[in-house]
Amino acid sequence: MLNLALALTLVTLPNSALVAKGTAASFPWLFANGNVTSRTMTNLVADEVLTKAGYSALSQESAASTWMSAGLAEPNPGVWPSASALQKFGRAAKVDKILYGKVSWRTRSVWVNTGPKTISTASVTAYVFDVARGRNVYSRTKVQALSDEKPSVNRVAEAILSSPLISSKGDDSTSREQRAVQLGLALAYRDWVRSSLR
């Protein structure tokens, strides 16, 4: 009976985390290097960041189709989208905020005591665009994260992400790139998420 009363109390209490602040999109992301799986991980992590910050995330499929139907040029790794393009996209998608940026990876083999080991570094430039204001309201440039970061960095990422970090036990480049971008995006957006939750 006590459990039922407690459950009913929890249901009736207002919980700001349950009410989305609005809708947001994580698109477009520009990539240099990195495999398809790592690029997909970037989109998944960006959506997790939005959710953690209290926004309802527009699906990647809806974002991509809205971008194209708005008549905007296909995202190009060497060209940042203009503020007018982002605003046009945001209005067409009916979103409040847009997370976008660029990720590049450097994956290499290094020698450790027992032999070669694969390590990946993700370099992340991350923005938050406010559609109503027509400008970026948050930016972090050249945030770098190694696939073998210290435990303190892993804890930062785990506080931001809802899915677990990719295992660092594997020695393949794909899992290393995925882990590096998880860490890089969490570090890049940590301050924005914290300010959104206030």
C-alpha positions as CSV (number, residue, x, y, z in Angstrom):
1,M,0.0,0.0,0.0
2,L,2.9,2.3,0.8
3,N,4.4,1.6,-2.6
4,L,1.2,2.5,-4.3
5,A,0.9,5.8,-2.3
6,L,4.5,6.7,-3.2
7,A,3.9,5.9,-6.8
8,L,0.8,8.1,-6.9
9,T,2.7,10.9,-5.2
10,L,5.5,10.7,-7.8
11,V,3.0,10.7,-10.7
12,T,1.2,13.9,-9.4
13,L,4.4,15.9,-8.7
14,P,5.4,18.1,-11.5
15,N,8.7,17.0,-13.1
16,S,10.3,19.4,-15.5
17,A,12.4,16.6,-16.9
18,L,9.3,15.0,-18.3
19,V,8.1,18.1,-20.1
20,A,10.1,18.9,-23.2
21,K,11.4,22.5,-23.5
22,G,10.6,22.2,-27.2
23,T,11.7,20.4,-30.3
24,A,15.2,20.4,-31.7
25,A,17.1,18.8,-34.5
26,S,20.7,17.6,-34.7
27,F,21.5,18.3,-38.3
28,P,23.6,18.9,-40.4
29,W,26.8,17.2,-39.2
30,L,29.8,17.6,-41.5
31,F,32.4,14.8,-41.5
32,A,36.1,14.4,-42.4
33,N,37.3,10.8,-42.3
34,G,35.5,8.3,-40.1
35,N,33.5,5.3,-41.3
36,V,29.7,5.2,-41.8
37,T,29.1,3.6,-38.4
38,S,31.1,6.3,-36.7
39,R,29.1,9.0,-38.5
40,T,25.8,7.3,-37.5
41,M,27.0,7.3,-33.9
42,T,27.5,11.1,-34.1
43,N,23.8,11.5,-35.0
44,L,22.7,9.1,-32.2
45,V,24.9,10.9,-29.6
46,A,23.7,14.4,-30.7
47,D,20.1,13.2,-30.3
48,E,21.0,11.9,-26.8
49,V,22.5,15.3,-25.9
50,L,19.2,17.0,-27.0
51,T,17.1,14.7,-24.9
52,K,19.4,15.2,-21.9
53,A,19.1,19.0,-22.3
54,G,15.3,18.6,-22.1
55,Y,14.3,18.8,-25.8
56,S,12.3,16.4,-28.0
57,A,14.6,15.3,-30.8
58,L,13.4,15.4,-34.4
59,S,14.4,12.1,-36.1
60,Q,17.4,12.1,-38.4
61,E,15.2,10.9,-41.3
62,S,12.7,13.8,-40.8
63,A,15.6,16.3,-40.4
64,A,17.3,15.1,-43.6
65,S,14.1,15.1,-45.7
66,T,13.0,18.5,-44.4
67,W,16.5,19.9,-45.3
68,M,16.1,18.6,-48.8
69,S,12.5,19.6,-49.2
70,A,13.4,23.2,-48.0
71,G,15.6,23.4,-51.2
72,L,18.8,23.6,-49.2
73,A,22.1,22.4,-50.8
74,E,23.3,19.1,-49.6
75,P,25.7,19.5,-46.6
76,N,29.3,19.7,-47.8
77,P,32.2,18.9,-45.4
78,G,34.1,22.1,-46.5
79,V,31.2,24.6,-46.2
80,W,29.4,25.6,-43.0
81,P,25.7,26.2,-43.4
82,S,24.7,29.8,-43.4
83,A,22.6,31.3,-40.6
84,S,19.8,31.9,-43.2
85,A,19.9,28.2,-44.3
86,L,19.8,27.0,-40.7
87,Q,16.9,29.4,-40.0
88,K,15.0,28.3,-43.1
89,F,15.5,24.6,-42.1
90,G,14.5,25.3,-38.5
91,R,11.3,27.0,-39.5
92,A,10.4,24.2,-42.0
93,A,11.2,21.6,-39.4
94,K,9.3,23.5,-36.7
95,V,12.2,23.2,-34.2
96,D,13.5,25.7,-31.6
97,K,17.1,24.7,-31.6
98,I,19.5,23.0,-34.0
99,L,22.6,21.1,-33.0
100,Y,25.2,21.0,-35.8
101,G,28.9,20.9,-36.3
102,K,31.8,19.0,-37.7
103,V,33.6,15.8,-36.6
104,S,36.9,14.5,-37.9
105,W,38.8,11.4,-36.8
106,R,42.4,10.4,-36.7
107,T,42.8,6.7,-36.1
108,R,46.2,5.2,-35.8
109,S,48.2,2.3,-34.4
110,V,50.6,3.0,-31.6
111,W,53.1,0.7,-29.9
112,V,52.5,-0.1,-26.2
113,N,54.4,-2.6,-24.0
114,T,52.6,-5.6,-25.3
115,G,52.4,-4.6,-29.0
116,P,50.4,-2.4,-31.3
117,K,47.2,-0.8,-30.2
118,T,44.6,1.1,-32.2
119,I,43.7,4.6,-30.9
120,S,41.3,7.1,-32.4
121,T,41.0,10.9,-31.7
122,A,37.8,12.7,-32.5
123,S,38.0,16.4,-33.1
124,V,34.6,18.1,-32.6
125,T,33.4,21.5,-33.4
126,A,29.8,21.9,-32.0
127,Y,27.2,24.6,-32.2
128,V,23.7,25.3,-31.0
129,F,21.6,27.5,-33.3
130,D,18.6,29.3,-31.9
131,V,16.0,29.4,-34.7
132,A,14.0,32.4,-33.3
133,R,17.1,34.5,-32.8
134,G,18.7,33.4,-36.1
135,R,22.1,32.9,-34.6
136,N,24.4,30.5,-32.7
137,V,23.9,30.7,-29.0
138,Y,26.6,28.1,-28.1
139,S,29.8,27.0,-29.6
140,R,32.8,24.8,-28.8
141,T,35.6,24.4,-31.3
142,K,38.3,21.9,-31.7
143,V,37.3,19.7,-28.7
144,Q,39.5,16.6,-28.9
145,A,38.7,13.3,-27.3
146,L,40.8,10.1,-27.4
147,S,39.2,6.7,-27.4
148,D,41.3,5.9,-24.4
149,E,40.4,8.9,-22.2
150,K,41.0,9.0,-18.4
151,P,38.1,7.8,-16.2
152,S,37.2,11.4,-15.3
153,V,36.4,12.1,-18.9
154,N,34.4,8.9,-19.1
155,R,32.3,10.0,-16.1
156,V,31.5,13.3,-17.8
157,A,30.3,11.4,-20.9
158,E,28.3,8.9,-18.9
159,A,26.5,11.8,-17.1
160,I,25.4,13.3,-20.5
161,L,24.7,10.1,-22.5
162,S,21.8,7.7,-22.0
163,S,23.5,4.8,-23.9
164,P,26.6,3.2,-22.5
165,L,30.1,4.1,-23.9
166,I,31.3,1.7,-26.6
167,S,33.8,-0.7,-25.1
168,S,37.4,0.3,-25.2
169,K,38.5,-3.4,-25.1
170,G,38.2,-4.0,-28.8
171,D,41.1,-3.0,-31.0
172,D,39.2,-2.3,-34.2
173,S,39.1,1.2,-35.7
174,T,35.3,1.3,-35.8
175,S,34.7,0.9,-32.1
176,R,37.6,3.3,-31.3
177,E,36.1,6.0,-33.5
178,Q,32.6,5.5,-32.0
179,R,33.9,5.8,-28.5
180,A,36.0,8.9,-29.3
181,V,33.0,10.7,-30.8
182,Q,30.8,9.8,-27.9
183,L,33.4,11.3,-25.6
184,G,34.0,14.3,-27.8
185,L,30.4,15.3,-28.2
186,A,29.7,14.9,-24.5
187,L,32.6,17.1,-23.7
188,A,31.7,19.7,-26.3
189,Y,28.0,19.9,-25.2
190,R,28.5,19.5,-21.4
191,D,28.2,23.2,-20.6
192,W,25.2,23.7,-22.8
193,V,23.4,20.7,-21.2
194,R,24.1,22.0,-17.7
195,S,22.8,25.5,-18.6
196,S,19.7,24.0,-20.2
197,L,18.9,22.1,-17.0
198,R,19.0,25.1,-14.8
